[in-house]
Every structure is written in C-alpha cells, then in structure tokens.
Amino acid sequence: MKLVSPLVDEPAHKWVASKWWYYATVAEAYFGLQDYDNALQWLLKGTAAVGGKVYQWELESSARQLAALARIQHVEMTFDDFRKTKAWTVLAQAFGAEAVPRTAFAGKVGLALSGGGFRASLYHIGVLAYLAEVDLLRHVEVLSCVSGGSIVGAYYYLLVRRLLETKTADQITAQDYIDIVEDMRGQFVAGVQRNVRMRVFLDPMKTLNMLWRRDYSRTTRAGEHVRKRAVRPDRRR
C-alpha cells in the first residue's frame, strides 16, 4: 500500500487526483486487508476530491464491490450479521445505508430473454412492461439474452444506462421504467412494420457487398437497418 497511496501526491500522477476510481481502488485494497479506518478515509477523500462529479451508479458499484468483498471474507455471514460489523459501518458512512446492497449476500436478480426473432422481441417487451408496472424491473441486475432477445436486451440496457447517467437513485421512480418500456414498445412496433428483413436486399450495392465481402453479411446489413429505422436509444417517440 505504501507504493500505491502516494501516487496522487507525485507530479507525474496528478491526473489521478480527480478520478474517483483511483480513490475507490486504494480504499478497496485497505478494505480487503480489513483496515477499515484507512478504507473509509480514502472513500471520503475521493468523494471530496471529485467534488460530486461522480455518477450515482459508480458509487453504487463501489459499495457493491466492497460489500461483496466482505461477503467473500466471511462466507457464513448473513446480511443481518453484516450490519453489525465495522465493514458495514464504513460503507454506511461512505455511501449511506441504502446504498449497501443486500444482493451482495442474497444474490442478484436476473432476467433471461430467449430467441425467436422480432416475434420473441415483442413478447419480451410485454414481460418487461409487466415487471415495470409492478415495480420489479428496477431490481433486475443481470440480463441473459440470445438472438431476438438480444435485440431487446441491448436496447433496454442502453435506455437504462441513459437513465442512470441523467438521474440519481433517489430521483428514479417506477414511472421511469414504465416510460422506458413504453418507448421501446413504440419504436419496436414501428420498426417491425418497416419490414427490416425484406429491406436487407433493397440496395443493390449493399447486396453485392454481402456476396463478395467476408466482413459484410446479411446480419451486418440487418443490424444497420435496426439501428437506423427500428430502434434508436437516442430518439424518443
């Protein structure tokens, strides 16, 4: 640790002084050594150094990483037991009690989206809509997707990322997730109505490229149509 900590004080490494992940990495090293006092100092120092210029998801990710580290060190420890430890106190002081994730102990909530082309995509949007309406969608942390499900999963991820980058956790509501799915529904329906599959062969030059270029396939061409005409995370209906 003596070789790492002083980097921020060296002229050649001044650029790390405003980087949250530098402080988080040093704090994690101390946390792993169960030197919780120094871990807390580096977390607080990092928060002060970046002056609030850190995304909420970055703070939550750091809290989750450290909580998971505590879980690895104490395999038999429950979440209630964890709340009585010095490690919990450090995380609660650094990030707030609500940011310390129970999922580090209980496991993550995942959602699997199967294949089946655009038909499967539309079915999946219906599932996402229901999960959003009952306010469960915000708790999904892992997506496993294939084929048609990958289209929905990737697009959903881009929209959620935009949400997390523009709002803090306390500003996000169930309605935000409902709006995301409604946005997806509208764009997917409009995209399917444009018949992306048939449009793949409408451009003669693109068709020749598909025949002669190894790095340009029907899948590549279809992807271009999907990005341009079917789903656009930067476009609202």
N, C-alpha and C positions, 0 to 999 in steps of 0.2 A: 504494500500500500504506500510506502514511502516513495516508491518510484513513480506512482501514478498521481497521487494527490497534488504535488507541487506543479504539475503541468500548467495549470491555469495561471500560475504566477510567473511563468517563463515568457519572455518577449516573443519567442518563436511560436508559442502556442496560445497567444492571447485570443485567437479566434474562437477558442472553445468556451471563453468566458460567458458568451451569450447563448450557448447551446444547452438546452435542458437535458439532453441525453448524456452529456458529459457528467453532470452532477448526479443524474439518476444511476449511471453506471458505477460511479465511485460509491454511492450510497448502497447499491446492491452488493458490492464487494464487502463492505462493512457489515451489511445485514446478514450475508452468508456466513460471516465469521462470528455472528451473534454479538457484534459490537454495536448495539442498538443506539447508544448515545451519539456516536460518530455518524451513524447512518442517518439519524434524524437531523443532525447539523447540516449534512450535505444536501438533504432534501429541502430543508428550509433555505439554505444558501442558494440552491438552484432556483427555487420559486422567486426569491428576491432578485436574483441576477437577471432573469429573463423578463422581469417586470410585468408579469401577467401575459406575456406573448407566448403562450403555450396552449395548444388545443386541449379541450377537456378530455378527448379520447387518449391523449398522450399521458395525462395524469392518471386516468383510469387504468391504462395499460401498465403503468409503473406500479400502481397499487396492486393490481392483479398479479404481476410478476413476483413482487415481494411476498404477497400472501401465499402464492404457490410455493415459493422457496421455503417458507415456514412450514408448509404442509409436508414437503419432502423431508425436512429435518425431523419432523415429529409425525410419523406415519399413522399412529394410533390416535392422534389428537382430533377431536371433533371441533366444529365451528364454535360451539359454546365454550369449549376449553380454550380455544384460541383467543377468545375475547378477554380472557383473564391473564394473558401473557404480556410481557414487555414488548414483544413484537407487535401485538395489536395496538398497544398504546402509542407506539411510534407511528404506525400507519394512520391511526385516527388523528393524531396531532398534525401529521404532514398533509393528509389528503381529506380528512373528515371521515367520520364513522360510516357514512352512507357510501363512500367510495370503495371501502374494503369489501371485496366481493365474496359472498357466500359460495359462489360457484367454484372458487379455488378449492373448496372442500367437498361440495356436493356434486361437482361435475358440471359441464356445460350443456346447454340446451341446443340440440342440433336439428336441422330440417333437411330431409333428403328429397330431391326433385328428380324424378325419373325421366327417361327419354320418351320419344313419341312425336317428334316434330312440333309444328306450331299447335297442333291439337293438344298435345301434352302441356305446352306453354300456357294455353288458355285455362286448362284445368288447374294448373299450379297457381295461376293468378287468383282463381276462386278460393283456393286454400289460403293464400296469403291474405285475401280480403277478410275471410272469416277470422283468422288469427289476429288481424289488426282490429277488427270490431270488438273482440273480447279482450283486447289489450294484452295479448300474449306474444305478438310479433316482436315487440321491442326486446324480449328476453332471448330471442334466437341469436346465438353467438357463432354457430358453425353451420355452413351450407355444404352439402354433398350433392353434386349435380352431374348429369350426363346428358348429352345430346340436346333435345329440346328443353330439358330442364336447365341446361347450362345457359341458354339464352336468357331465361327469366332470372336465374341466379345472378349472372353477371350484371344485368341491368339493375336488379334490385340492390346489389352491392354498391353500384355507382351512385344511386339515389340516396341510399343511407349514408354513404361517405360524405356526400354533399351536405346532408342534414347535420351530421356530426361536426362538420367543419364550419357551419354557419350558426349553430346554436349550442349553448351549454346544456349539460344534462338536466339541470333544473328548469330549463326553458322548453324542453321537448315534452310533448304530450301524446296521448294516444291518437289524437286527431292528426298529428303529423304523419304517423304511419298509415292511417286511413287515406290521407291525401296522396302519399307515395304510391299506394296500390291503385288508387283511382287513376292517377297519372299513367301508371303502367298499363292499366286496362285500356284506357282510351288510345294510347299510342300503339299497343299491340293489335287491337281490333282494326285500327286504321291501316296498320302495316300489312296484316293478313289480307285485307280487302284489296290491296295493291298487287296481290299475287306475286310475291317475291320469286317463287320458284320458276315461273314462266319468264320473268324479266331477265333471268340469268342469260338467256340466249338471244336477247333482242339486239344487242350491239354486235355487229359482225366482227369488228376488230377485237373485241374482248373474247369472242368465241374462238377466233384464230389463236389468240394468246393461250387460251385454255388447251388448245390442241397441241401447241408447239413448245410452250414453256413448262418446264418441270415445276417451277416455283409458283405457278398460277393455275389453280384448279377451279372446278365448279364451286367448291366450298369457299374458296377465297372470293370469288365473284359474288356468291350469295351473301357473304359477310359484308361486302361493300354495300349491297342493297339494303341489308338490315340496318347498317349504321346510318345510311343516308335517308332512307324512306320509312323504315319501320320503327326503330327505337332510337331516341336521342336523349341521353340524360341531361343535356344542356338546354333542352327545349321543353317548355310547358305547354299544355293544351290550353 
